[in-house]
Amino acid sequence: MKIRHDAESGAIYIKLREGRPDHTEDFSEKADVYVDVDPEGYVVGLEALSFGDLAQAIEEHGGELDIPDRLEILR
């Protein structure tokens, strides 16, 4: 796992596995947190627009951020 923080925008990028994102899906109802998904539905990364948004998403998920390995592709 690799974590990158953009100090200028405040965005946080967490790369979970190798792969190229095909699209991004919303992962939080109240915060700007998204998962990057490859063409086969595997989650390759997580994006949060701030540490506050990441904390909000963790709170929404009961204090643990359990990111699925794969999502059903909704298109």
mmCIF file as gemmi writes it, N, C-alpha and C atoms, coordinates in Angstrom:
data_model
loop_
_atom_site.group_PDB
_atom_site.id
_atom_site.type_symbol
_atom_site.label_atom_id
_atom_site.label_alt_id
_atom_site.label_comp_id
_atom_site.label_asym_id
_atom_site.label_entity_id
_atom_site.label_seq_id
_atom_site.pdbx_PDB_ins_code
_atom_site.Cartn_x
_atom_site.Cartn_y
_atom_site.Cartn_z
_atom_site.occupancy
_atom_site.B_iso_or_equiv
_atom_site.pdbx_formal_charge
_atom_site.auth_seq_id
_atom_site.auth_asym_id
_atom_site.pdbx_PDB_model_num
ATOM 1 N N . MET Axp A 1 ? 0.86 -1.166 0 1 0 ? 1 A 1
ATOM 2 C CA . MET Axp A 1 ? 0 0 0 1 0 ? 1 A 1
ATOM 3 C C . MET Axp A 1 ? 0.907 1.229 0 1 0 ? 1 A 1
ATOM 4 N N . LYS Axp A 2 ? 0.557 2.197 -0.832 1 0 ? 2 A 1
ATOM 5 C CA . LYS Axp A 2 ? 1.283 3.46 -0.896 1 0 ? 2 A 1
ATOM 6 C C . LYS Axp A 2 ? 0.306 4.588 -0.63 1 0 ? 2 A 1
ATOM 7 N N . ILE Axp A 3 ? 0.725 5.535 0.211 1 0 ? 3 A 1
ATOM 8 C CA . ILE Axp A 3 ? -0.118 6.687 0.531 1 0 ? 3 A 1
ATOM 9 C C . ILE Axp A 3 ? 0.593 7.943 0.053 1 0 ? 3 A 1
ATOM 10 N N . ARG Axp A 4 ? -0.152 8.775 -0.668 1 0 ? 4 A 1
ATOM 11 C CA . ARG Axp A 4 ? 0.384 10.042 -1.151 1 0 ? 4 A 1
ATOM 12 C C . ARG Axp A 4 ? -0.565 11.151 -0.731 1 0 ? 4 A 1
ATOM 13 N N . HIS Axp A 5 ? -0.016 12.242 -0.239 1 0 ? 5 A 1
ATOM 14 C CA . HIS Axp A 5 ? -0.817 13.395 0.177 1 0 ? 5 A 1
ATOM 15 C C . HIS Axp A 5 ? -0.416 14.59 -0.657 1 0 ? 5 A 1
ATOM 16 N N . ASP Axp A 6 ? -1.387 15.241 -1.28 1 0 ? 6 A 1
ATOM 17 C CA . ASP Axp A 6 ? -1.149 16.458 -2.046 1 0 ? 6 A 1
ATOM 18 C C . ASP Axp A 6 ? -1.354 17.64 -1.102 1 0 ? 6 A 1
ATOM 19 N N . ALA Axp A 7 ? -0.272 18.244 -0.651 1 0 ? 7 A 1
ATOM 20 C CA . ALA Axp A 7 ? -0.346 19.325 0.334 1 0 ? 7 A 1
ATOM 21 C C . ALA Axp A 7 ? -1.116 20.531 -0.191 1 0 ? 7 A 1
ATOM 22 N N . GLU Axp A 8 ? -1.05 20.757 -1.483 1 0 ? 8 A 1
ATOM 23 C CA . GLU Axp A 8 ? -1.743 21.916 -2.055 1 0 ? 8 A 1
ATOM 24 C C . GLU Axp A 8 ? -3.258 21.751 -2.029 1 0 ? 8 A 1
ATOM 25 N N . SER Axp A 9 ? -3.747 20.602 -2.465 1 0 ? 9 A 1
ATOM 26 C CA . SER Axp A 9 ? -5.198 20.396 -2.512 1 0 ? 9 A 1
ATOM 27 C C . SER Axp A 9 ? -5.735 19.743 -1.239 1 0 ? 9 A 1
ATOM 28 N N . GLY Axp A 10 ? -4.861 19.077 -0.486 1 0 ? 10 A 1
ATOM 29 C CA . GLY Axp A 10 ? -5.286 18.345 0.701 1 0 ? 10 A 1
ATOM 30 C C . GLY Axp A 10 ? -5.74 16.931 0.395 1 0 ? 10 A 1
ATOM 31 N N . ALA Axp A 11 ? -5.727 16.535 -0.88 1 0 ? 11 A 1
ATOM 32 C CA . ALA Axp A 11 ? -6.205 15.214 -1.275 1 0 ? 11 A 1
ATOM 33 C C . ALA Axp A 11 ? -5.25 14.122 -0.808 1 0 ? 11 A 1
ATOM 34 N N . ILE Axp A 12 ? -5.823 12.962 -0.479 1 0 ? 12 A 1
ATOM 35 C CA . ILE Axp A 12 ? -5.074 11.793 -0.047 1 0 ? 12 A 1
ATOM 36 C C . ILE Axp A 12 ? -5.341 10.683 -1.066 1 0 ? 12 A 1
ATOM 37 N N . TYR Axp A 13 ? -4.27 10.048 -1.535 1 0 ? 13 A 1
ATOM 38 C CA . TYR Axp A 13 ? -4.393 8.947 -2.478 1 0 ? 13 A 1
ATOM 39 C C . TYR Axp A 13 ? -3.755 7.716 -1.851 1 0 ? 13 A 1
ATOM 40 N N . ILE Axp A 14 ? -4.524 6.632 -1.767 1 0 ? 14 A 1
ATOM 41 C CA . ILE Axp A 14 ? -4.031 5.383 -1.196 1 0 ? 14 A 1
ATOM 42 C C . ILE Axp A 14 ? -4.105 4.32 -2.279 1 0 ? 14 A 1
ATOM 43 N N . LYS Axp A 15 ? -2.947 3.846 -2.732 1 0 ? 15 A 1
ATOM 44 C CA . LYS Axp A 15 ? -2.903 2.795 -3.742 1 0 ? 15 A 1
ATOM 45 C C . LYS Axp A 15 ? -2.904 1.453 -3.02 1 0 ? 15 A 1
ATOM 46 N N . LEU Axp A 16 ? -3.907 0.636 -3.285 1 0 ? 16 A 1
ATOM 47 C CA . LEU Axp A 16 ? -4.084 -0.627 -2.578 1 0 ? 16 A 1
ATOM 48 C C . LEU Axp A 16 ? -3.462 -1.808 -3.305 1 0 ? 16 A 1
ATOM 49 N N . ARG Axp A 17 ? -3.458 -1.776 -4.629 1 0 ? 17 A 1
ATOM 50 C CA . ARG Axp A 17 ? -2.876 -2.863 -5.408 1 0 ? 17 A 1
ATOM 51 C C . ARG Axp A 17 ? -2.509 -2.326 -6.788 1 0 ? 17 A 1
ATOM 52 N N . GLU Axp A 18 ? -1.73 -3.1 -7.488 1 0 ? 18 A 1
ATOM 53 C CA . GLU Axp A 18 ? -1.32 -2.699 -8.833 1 0 ? 18 A 1
ATOM 54 C C . GLU Axp A 18 ? -2.526 -2.738 -9.767 1 0 ? 18 A 1
ATOM 55 N N . GLY Axp A 19 ? -2.526 -1.88 -10.729 1 0 ? 19 A 1
ATOM 56 C CA . GLY Axp A 19 ? -3.599 -1.846 -11.71 1 0 ? 19 A 1
ATOM 57 C C . GLY Axp A 19 ? -3.9 -0.425 -12.113 1 0 ? 19 A 1
ATOM 58 N N . ARG Axp A 20 ? -4.593 -0.3 -13.209 1 0 ? 20 A 1
ATOM 59 C CA . ARG Axp A 20 ? -4.934 1.011 -13.742 1 0 ? 20 A 1
ATOM 60 C C . ARG Axp A 20 ? -6.428 1.246 -13.538 1 0 ? 20 A 1
ATOM 61 N N . PRO Axp A 21 ? -6.79 2.361 -12.876 1 0 ? 21 A 1
ATOM 62 C CA . PRO Axp A 21 ? -8.22 2.629 -12.659 1 0 ? 21 A 1
ATOM 63 C C . PRO Axp A 21 ? -8.973 2.83 -13.965 1 0 ? 21 A 1
ATOM 64 N N . ASP Axp A 22 ? -10.164 2.28 -14.032 1 0 ? 22 A 1
ATOM 65 C CA . ASP Axp A 22 ? -11.06 2.461 -15.17 1 0 ? 22 A 1
ATOM 66 C C . ASP Axp A 22 ? -12.099 3.526 -14.853 1 0 ? 22 A 1
ATOM 67 N N . HIS Axp A 23 ? -12.561 3.519 -13.599 1 0 ? 23 A 1
ATOM 68 C CA . HIS Axp A 23 ? -13.554 4.511 -13.176 1 0 ? 23 A 1
ATOM 69 C C . HIS Axp A 23 ? -13.501 4.638 -11.65 1 0 ? 23 A 1
ATOM 70 N N . THR Axp A 24 ? -14.214 5.616 -11.147 1 0 ? 24 A 1
ATOM 71 C CA . THR Axp A 24 ? -14.236 5.903 -9.713 1 0 ? 24 A 1
ATOM 72 C C . THR Axp A 24 ? -15.665 5.824 -9.212 1 0 ? 24 A 1
ATOM 73 N N . GLU Axp A 25 ? -15.854 5.23 -8.023 1 0 ? 25 A 1
ATOM 74 C CA . GLU Axp A 25 ? -17.185 5.134 -7.434 1 0 ? 25 A 1
ATOM 75 C C . GLU Axp A 25 ? -17.196 5.776 -6.052 1 0 ? 25 A 1
ATOM 76 N N . ASP Axp A 26 ? -18.318 6.362 -5.702 1 0 ? 26 A 1
ATOM 77 C CA . ASP Axp A 26 ? -18.497 7.019 -4.413 1 0 ? 26 A 1
ATOM 78 C C . ASP Axp A 26 ? -18.452 5.981 -3.298 1 0 ? 26 A 1
ATOM 79 N N . PHE Axp A 27 ? -17.719 6.277 -2.211 1 0 ? 27 A 1
ATOM 80 C CA . PHE Axp A 27 ? -17.586 5.34 -1.098 1 0 ? 27 A 1
ATOM 81 C C . PHE Axp A 27 ? -18.151 5.906 0.203 1 0 ? 27 A 1
ATOM 82 N N . SER Axp A 28 ? -18.66 7.138 0.163 1 0 ? 28 A 1
ATOM 83 C CA . SER Axp A 28 ? -19.149 7.784 1.377 1 0 ? 28 A 1
ATOM 84 C C . SER Axp A 28 ? -20.37 8.624 1.043 1 0 ? 28 A 1
ATOM 85 N N . GLU Axp A 29 ? -21.357 8.59 1.934 1 0 ? 29 A 1
ATOM 86 C CA . GLU Axp A 29 ? -22.558 9.393 1.719 1 0 ? 29 A 1
ATOM 87 C C . GLU Axp A 29 ? -22.349 10.856 2.075 1 0 ? 29 A 1
ATOM 88 N N . LYS Axp A 30 ? -21.521 11.129 3.091 1 0 ? 30 A 1
ATOM 89 C CA . LYS Axp A 30 ? -21.393 12.491 3.612 1 0 ? 30 A 1
ATOM 90 C C . LYS Axp A 30 ? -20.059 13.148 3.307 1 0 ? 30 A 1
ATOM 91 N N . ALA Axp A 31 ? -19.094 12.403 2.779 1 0 ? 31 A 1
ATOM 92 C CA . ALA Axp A 31 ? -17.753 12.945 2.559 1 0 ? 31 A 1
ATOM 93 C C . ALA Axp A 31 ? -17.295 12.643 1.136 1 0 ? 31 A 1
ATOM 94 N N . ASP Axp A 32 ? -16.285 13.371 0.699 1 0 ? 32 A 1
ATOM 95 C CA . ASP Axp A 32 ? -15.712 13.16 -0.628 1 0 ? 32 A 1
ATOM 96 C C . ASP Axp A 32 ? -14.634 12.087 -0.556 1 0 ? 32 A 1
ATOM 97 N N . VAL Axp A 33 ? -15.085 10.827 -0.552 1 0 ? 33 A 1
ATOM 98 C CA . VAL Axp A 33 ? -14.19 9.672 -0.525 1 0 ? 33 A 1
ATOM 99 C C . VAL Axp A 33 ? -14.656 8.725 -1.622 1 0 ? 33 A 1
ATOM 100 N N . TYR Axp A 34 ? -13.711 8.264 -2.432 1 0 ? 34 A 1
ATOM 101 C CA . TYR Axp A 34 ? -14.035 7.47 -3.614 1 0 ? 34 A 1
ATOM 102 C C . TYR Axp A 34 ? -13.091 6.28 -3.724 1 0 ? 34 A 1
ATOM 103 N N . VAL Axp A 35 ? -13.534 5.228 -4.392 1 0 ? 35 A 1
ATOM 104 C CA . VAL Axp A 35 ? -12.664 4.098 -4.701 1 0 ? 35 A 1
ATOM 105 C C . VAL Axp A 35 ? -12.425 4.077 -6.208 1 0 ? 35 A 1
ATOM 106 N N . ASP Axp A 36 ? -11.167 3.819 -6.578 1 0 ? 36 A 1
ATOM 107 C CA . ASP Axp A 36 ? -10.793 3.67 -7.981 1 0 ? 36 A 1
ATOM 108 C C . ASP Axp A 36 ? -10.881 2.187 -8.317 1 0 ? 36 A 1
ATOM 109 N N . VAL Axp A 37 ? -11.588 1.874 -9.402 1 0 ? 37 A 1
ATOM 110 C CA . VAL Axp A 37 ? -11.891 0.493 -9.766 1 0 ? 37 A 1
ATOM 111 C C . VAL Axp A 37 ? -11.332 0.204 -11.159 1 0 ? 37 A 1
ATOM 112 N N . ASP Axp A 38 ? -10.712 -0.964 -11.315 1 0 ? 38 A 1
ATOM 113 C CA . ASP Axp A 38 ? -10.188 -1.34 -12.626 1 0 ? 38 A 1
ATOM 114 C C . ASP Axp A 38 ? -11.326 -1.897 -13.493 1 0 ? 38 A 1
ATOM 115 N N . PRO Axp A 39 ? -11.073 -2.212 -14.763 1 0 ? 39 A 1
ATOM 116 C CA . PRO Axp A 39 ? -12.145 -2.674 -15.652 1 0 ? 39 A 1
ATOM 117 C C . PRO Axp A 39 ? -12.85 -3.947 -15.193 1 0 ? 39 A 1
ATOM 118 N N . GLU Axp A 40 ? -12.193 -4.766 -14.362 1 0 ? 40 A 1
ATOM 119 C CA . GLU Axp A 40 ? -12.792 -6.009 -13.884 1 0 ? 40 A 1
ATOM 120 C C . GLU Axp A 40 ? -13.501 -5.858 -12.549 1 0 ? 40 A 1
ATOM 121 N N . GLY Axp A 41 ? -13.522 -4.636 -11.994 1 0 ? 41 A 1
ATOM 122 C CA . GLY Axp A 41 ? -14.227 -4.39 -10.746 1 0 ? 41 A 1
ATOM 123 C C . GLY Axp A 41 ? -13.366 -4.45 -9.5 1 0 ? 41 A 1
ATOM 124 N N . TYR Axp A 42 ? -12.059 -4.712 -9.662 1 0 ? 42 A 1
ATOM 125 C CA . TYR Axp A 42 ? -11.178 -4.767 -8.498 1 0 ? 42 A 1
ATOM 126 C C . TYR Axp A 42 ? -10.807 -3.357 -8.048 1 0 ? 42 A 1
ATOM 127 N N . VAL Axp A 43 ? -10.84 -3.128 -6.752 1 0 ? 43 A 1
ATOM 128 C CA . VAL Axp A 43 ? -10.505 -1.821 -6.192 1 0 ? 43 A 1
ATOM 129 C C . VAL Axp A 43 ? -8.986 -1.684 -6.177 1 0 ? 43 A 1
ATOM 130 N N . VAL Axp A 44 ? -8.472 -0.657 -6.871 1 0 ? 44 A 1
ATOM 131 C CA . VAL Axp A 44 ? -7.026 -0.448 -6.94 1 0 ? 44 A 1
ATOM 132 C C . VAL Axp A 44 ? -6.565 0.725 -6.084 1 0 ? 44 A 1
ATOM 133 N N . GLY Axp A 45 ? -7.498 1.574 -5.651 1 0 ? 45 A 1
ATOM 134 C CA . GLY Axp A 45 ? -7.09 2.712 -4.845 1 0 ? 45 A 1
ATOM 135 C C . GLY Axp A 45 ? -8.253 3.39 -4.168 1 0 ? 45 A 1
ATOM 136 N N . LEU Axp A 46 ? -7.911 4.284 -3.257 1 0 ? 46 A 1
ATOM 137 C CA . LEU Axp A 46 ? -8.876 5.061 -2.489 1 0 ? 46 A 1
ATOM 138 C C . LEU Axp A 46 ? -8.459 6.518 -2.568 1 0 ? 46 A 1
ATOM 139 N N . GLU Axp A 47 ? -9.424 7.408 -2.762 1 0 ? 47 A 1
ATOM 140 C CA . GLU Axp A 47 ? -9.15 8.835 -2.799 1 0 ? 47 A 1
ATOM 141 C C . GLU Axp A 47 ? -10.036 9.539 -1.783 1 0 ? 47 A 1
ATOM 142 N N . ALA Axp A 48 ? -9.448 10.445 -1.033 1 0 ? 48 A 1
ATOM 143 C CA . ALA Axp A 48 ? -10.21 11.298 -0.123 1 0 ? 48 A 1
ATOM 144 C C . ALA Axp A 48 ? -9.749 12.724 -0.371 1 0 ? 48 A 1
ATOM 145 N N . LEU Axp A 49 ? -10.688 13.657 -0.405 1 0 ? 49 A 1
ATOM 146 C CA . LEU Axp A 49 ? -10.31 15.029 -0.721 1 0 ? 49 A 1
ATOM 147 C C . LEU Axp A 49 ? -9.726 15.772 0.471 1 0 ? 49 A 1
ATOM 148 N N . SER Axp A 50 ? -9.757 15.148 1.657 1 0 ? 50 A 1
ATOM 149 C CA . SER Axp A 50 ? -9.108 15.731 2.832 1 0 ? 50 A 1
ATOM 150 C C . SER Axp A 50 ? -9.027 14.667 3.924 1 0 ? 50 A 1
ATOM 151 N N . PHE Axp A 51 ? -8.196 14.926 4.931 1 0 ? 51 A 1
ATOM 152 C CA . PHE Axp A 51 ? -8.139 14.022 6.079 1 0 ? 51 A 1
ATOM 153 C C . PHE Axp A 51 ? -9.48 14.013 6.812 1 0 ? 51 A 1
ATOM 154 N N . GLY Axp A 52 ? -10.158 15.16 6.84 1 0 ? 52 A 1
ATOM 155 C CA . GLY Axp A 52 ? -11.474 15.237 7.475 1 0 ? 52 A 1
ATOM 156 C C . GLY Axp A 52 ? -12.486 14.353 6.784 1 0 ? 52 A 1
ATOM 157 N N . ASP Axp A 53 ? -12.462 14.346 5.435 1 0 ? 53 A 1
ATOM 158 C CA . ASP Axp A 53 ? -13.371 13.477 4.691 1 0 ? 53 A 1
ATOM 159 C C . ASP Axp A 53 ? -13.058 12.009 4.956 1 0 ? 53 A 1
ATOM 160 N N . LEU Axp A 54 ? -11.771 11.665 5.028 1 0 ? 54 A 1
ATOM 161 C CA . LEU Axp A 54 ? -11.392 10.287 5.314 1 0 ? 54 A 1
ATOM 162 C C . LEU Axp A 54 ? -11.889 9.875 6.701 1 0 ? 54 A 1
ATOM 163 N N . ALA Axp A 55 ? -11.734 10.762 7.68 1 0 ? 55 A 1
ATOM 164 C CA . ALA Axp A 55 ? -12.222 10.482 9.039 1 0 ? 55 A 1
ATOM 165 C C . ALA Axp A 55 ? -13.736 10.308 9.043 1 0 ? 55 A 1
ATOM 166 N N . GLN Axp A 56 ? -14.455 11.123 8.273 1 0 ? 56 A 1
ATOM 167 C CA . GLN Axp A 56 ? -15.91 11.016 8.183 1 0 ? 56 A 1
ATOM 168 C C . GLN Axp A 56 ? -16.312 9.668 7.586 1 0 ? 56 A 1
ATOM 169 N N . ALA Axp A 57 ? -15.627 9.247 6.534 1 0 ? 57 A 1
ATOM 170 C CA . ALA Axp A 57 ? -15.931 7.955 5.906 1 0 ? 57 A 1
ATOM 171 C C . ALA Axp A 57 ? -15.681 6.812 6.884 1 0 ? 57 A 1
ATOM 172 N N . ILE Axp A 58 ? -14.598 6.893 7.649 1 0 ? 58 A 1
ATOM 173 C CA . ILE Axp A 58 ? -14.298 5.851 8.637 1 0 ? 58 A 1
ATOM 174 C C . ILE Axp A 58 ? -15.41 5.812 9.686 1 0 ? 58 A 1
ATOM 175 N N . GLU Axp A 59 ? -15.857 6.974 10.129 1 0 ? 59 A 1
ATOM 176 C CA . GLU Axp A 59 ? -16.956 7.032 11.097 1 0 ? 59 A 1
ATOM 177 C C . GLU Axp A 59 ? -18.233 6.425 10.52 1 0 ? 59 A 1
ATOM 178 N N . GLU Axp A 60 ? -18.54 6.733 9.258 1 0 ? 60 A 1
ATOM 179 C CA . GLU Axp A 60 ? -19.737 6.174 8.599 1 0 ? 60 A 1
ATOM 180 C C . GLU Axp A 60 ? -19.698 4.652 8.56 1 0 ? 60 A 1
ATOM 181 N N . HIS Axp A 61 ? -18.507 4.095 8.448 1 0 ? 61 A 1
ATOM 182 C CA . HIS Axp A 61 ? -18.352 2.644 8.335 1 0 ? 61 A 1
ATOM 183 C C . HIS Axp A 61 ? -18.09 1.995 9.693 1 0 ? 61 A 1
ATOM 184 N N . GLY Axp A 62 ? -18.516 2.642 10.765 1 0 ? 62 A 1
ATOM 185 C CA . GLY Axp A 62 ? -18.44 2.057 12.092 1 0 ? 62 A 1
ATOM 186 C C . GLY Axp A 62 ? -17.059 2.058 12.716 1 0 ? 62 A 1
ATOM 187 N N . GLY Axp A 63 ? -16.2 2.986 12.305 1 0 ? 63 A 1
ATOM 188 C CA . GLY Axp A 63 ? -14.877 3.091 12.903 1 0 ? 63 A 1
ATOM 189 C C . GLY Axp A 63 ? -13.804 2.278 12.209 1 0 ? 63 A 1
ATOM 190 N N . GLU Axp A 64 ? -14.201 1.48 11.218 1 0 ? 64 A 1
ATOM 191 C CA . GLU Axp A 64 ? -13.248 0.699 10.435 1 0 ? 64 A 1
ATOM 192 C C . GLU Axp A 64 ? -13.541 0.92 8.967 1 0 ? 64 A 1
ATOM 193 N N . LEU Axp A 65 ? -12.497 1.093 8.201 1 0 ? 65 A 1
ATOM 194 C CA . LEU Axp A 65 ? -12.669 1.3 6.771 1 0 ? 65 A 1
ATOM 195 C C . LEU Axp A 65 ? -12.334 -0.001 6.059 1 0 ? 65 A 1
ATOM 196 N N . ASP Axp A 66 ? -13.348 -0.835 5.861 1 0 ? 66 A 1
ATOM 197 C CA . ASP Axp A 66 ? -13.175 -2.123 5.208 1 0 ? 66 A 1
ATOM 198 C C . ASP Axp A 66 ? -13.461 -1.927 3.722 1 0 ? 66 A 1
ATOM 199 N N . ILE Axp A 67 ? -12.411 -1.89 2.931 1 0 ? 67 A 1
ATOM 200 C CA . ILE Axp A 67 ? -12.55 -1.651 1.494 1 0 ? 67 A 1
ATOM 201 C C . ILE Axp A 67 ? -12.625 -2.998 0.79 1 0 ? 67 A 1
ATOM 202 N N . PRO Axp A 68 ? -13.695 -3.234 0.046 1 0 ? 68 A 1
ATOM 203 C CA . PRO Axp A 68 ? -13.825 -4.542 -0.618 1 0 ? 68 A 1
ATOM 204 C C . PRO Axp A 68 ? -12.765 -4.731 -1.693 1 0 ? 68 A 1
ATOM 205 N N . ASP Axp A 69 ? -12.371 -5.98 -1.929 1 0 ? 69 A 1
ATOM 206 C CA . ASP Axp A 69 ? -11.421 -6.281 -3.002 1 0 ? 69 A 1
ATOM 207 C C . ASP Axp A 69 ? -12.028 -5.993 -4.361 1 0 ? 69 A 1
ATOM 208 N N . ARG Axp A 70 ? -13.325 -6.231 -4.459 1 0 ? 70 A 1
ATOM 209 C CA . ARG Axp A 70 ? -13.978 -6.096 -5.759 1 0 ? 70 A 1
ATOM 210 C C . ARG Axp A 70 ? -15.368 -5.498 -5.579 1 0 ? 70 A 1
ATOM 211 N N . LEU Axp A 71 ? -15.768 -4.65 -6.517 1 0 ? 71 A 1
ATOM 212 C CA . LEU Axp A 71 ? -17.107 -4.071 -6.519 1 0 ? 71 A 1
ATOM 213 C C . LEU Axp A 71 ? -17.857 -4.554 -7.742 1 0 ? 71 A 1
ATOM 214 N N . GLU Axp A 72 ? -19.162 -4.635 -7.604 1 0 ? 72 A 1
ATOM 215 C CA . GLU Axp A 72 ? -19.978 -4.899 -8.787 1 0 ? 72 A 1
ATOM 216 C C . GLU Axp A 72 ? -19.974 -3.615 -9.608 1 0 ? 72 A 1
ATOM 217 N N . ILE Axp A 73 ? -19.69 -3.739 -10.873 1 0 ? 73 A 1
ATOM 218 C CA . ILE Axp A 73 ? -19.616 -2.566 -11.733 1 0 ? 73 A 1
ATOM 219 C C . ILE Axp A 73 ? -21.026 -2.111 -12.069 1 0 ? 73 A 1
ATOM 220 N N . LEU Axp A 74 ? -21.318 -0.875 -11.723 1 0 ? 74 A 1
ATOM 221 C CA . LEU Axp A 74 ? -22.646 -0.299 -11.972 1 0 ? 74 A 1
ATOM 222 C C . LEU Axp A 74 ? -22.564 0.669 -13.14 1 0 ? 74 A 1
ATOM 223 N N . ARG Axp A 75 ? -22.945 0.221 -14.278 1 0 ? 75 A 1
ATOM 224 C CA . ARG Axp A 75 ? -22.926 1.1 -15.461 1 0 ? 75 A 1
ATOM 225 C C . ARG Axp A 75 ? -24.222 0.978 -16.193 1 0 ? 75 A 1
